Amino acid sequence: MLLYIHIPFCDSKCYYCSFNSYVDKFHLKESYMEALLVQLDFELERFCVTPNSIETLFIGGGTPSTVAPKLYKNLFEKLKPYLKKDAEITSEANPNSATKEWLLGMRALGVERISFGVQSFDKEKLRLLNRAHTPLQAKEAVLHAKEAGFENISLDLIYATLGDTKALLEEDLNTAFALPINHLSAYALTIEEGTPFASKPQMSNERLELTTWLFEKIKAFGFEQYEISNFGSYQSKHNLGYWEYKEYIGLGSGAVGKLAHERFYPTPDVEAYIANPLNIQKETLSDEEIRLEKIFLGLRSCVGIKQEILGTQELHRAYLLADEKKLIFQNGTFYNPEYLLADEIALFIS
């Protein structure tokens, strides 16, 4: 069982961001955090959560570091009996708002992993993306997290941006790996509807040759790729939980939860969520939809595909790919060694 908590508040809106986040609703923080408690009570009952059964807790956004640790306290107290003793507890943070005090406060609550939205250490690229921090703030935030007692520190980088060169990306990697991190996420810039970049599709410039080069560079630093966008000497249990198709509670405005054949969508409107945290839409998935999702997710990660979920013809095509060394077959599971071809392989099999 996984738990995701969505914090929709942000210092600034990045030009590429399509997540449910707001820069003008800070006055709602306290009432929003109280509404999360109402939904949490409901979800604990709906998911039949028992003590010591939540394996991972991930606080994302938006920007969780815009909310003071004291406002998280009641949530952590409510969750304490349900969290496994060795639960992985992660919070995202932005370098400009993750102060020393915030980091120490979250560490005291039990957060043991921090994921920084850095995106780049290049000043001009940060300006292009409308990031609110400087390269120096990014480096200092990681060092402050280490000083605050965080052993597991991750950061995000964005690539495939107009103007990206091997020299720029290599400098980003050199800077990142000079810091005390054990996990890195590398995301290609994608243009989403409703974002400022939607009218500027040229801002995204993904090239397979550059992506392949970047991934090989990351792996040369000793970070294993365990999912199409994630690398590390430490693998995030929460990330892997999604690929393993585990059940997860989605808490907050714009979050998503999944239980058996159903997905749950709390209202994305923050004011409406505060007024009624239990206004949750439901989607029912068919057996076939779940099976296809498992195929696509398995090929995009180290989880792989169990042979028993494949039909006769699908199994035949998977064995063909294994014979051609495009898939690896071990102990009843097909693994994909080349995540950049994941979707093509999934379409061929299914």
KAQUI-V15407 format. One line per field, one symbol per residue. ss: DSSP state (H for helix, E for strand, - for the rest). burial: + if it has 24 or more other C-alpha atoms within 12 Angstrom, else -. Layout:
ss->???
burial->???
This chain:
ss->-EEEEEE-E------------E---HHHHHHHHHHHHHHHHHHHHH-------EEEEEEEE--HHH--HHHHHHHHHHHHHHEEEEEEEEEEE------HHHHHHHHHH---EEEEEEE---HHHHHHH-----HHHHHHHHHHHHH----EEEEEEEE-E----HHHHHHHHHHHH-----EEEEEE-------HHHH-HHHE---HHHHHHHHHHHHH---EEEE--EEE----HHHHHHH----EEEE-----EEE--EEEEE---HHHHHH----EEEEE--HHHHHHHHHHHHH-E---EEHHH--HHHHHHHHHHHH----EEE--EEE---HHHHHHHHHHH-
burial->+++++++++++++++++-++++---+-+++++++++++++--++--+-+---+++++++++++++++++++++-++--++-++---++++++++++++++-++++++-++++++++++++++--++-++++++++-++++++++++-+++++++++++++++-+---+++-++-+++-+++++++++++++-----+-----++-+----++-++-++--+-+++++++++++++++++++++++++++++++++++++--++++++++++-++-+++++---------++++++++++++++++++-++---++-+++-+----++++---++++++++-+--++--++
